[in-house]
């Protein structure tokens, strides 16, 4: 599994459209963009990576109040043992009329055989 796949599966019950990198279609009033941040091989044994730490940013864009969705996403992430490393209100985009809220996450996975 990967962090991106885990997040997409985890958030699917919210029925908010999710894309990776950029939202490619005409955006709805609420959507999420997942941006991979890092893919770190940090734990080694016998010169082979044992784990991989994946990090990503979830950017929630909404024309509504973001507070309820932020709480729902946070609970789902915590329940799935995904670590939240940062949460921040990025701002209101006057040109698009979206609130932008970002949640940075990370998860450690055992390294799969290459």
Buried (B, 14 or more C-beta within 10 A) or exposed (E): EBBBEBBBEBBEEBEBEBBBEEBEEEBEEBBBBBBBBEEBEEBEEEEEBEBBBBBBBBBBBBEEEBEEBBEBBEEBBEEBEBEBEEBEEEEEEEEEEBBBBBBBBBBBBEEEEE
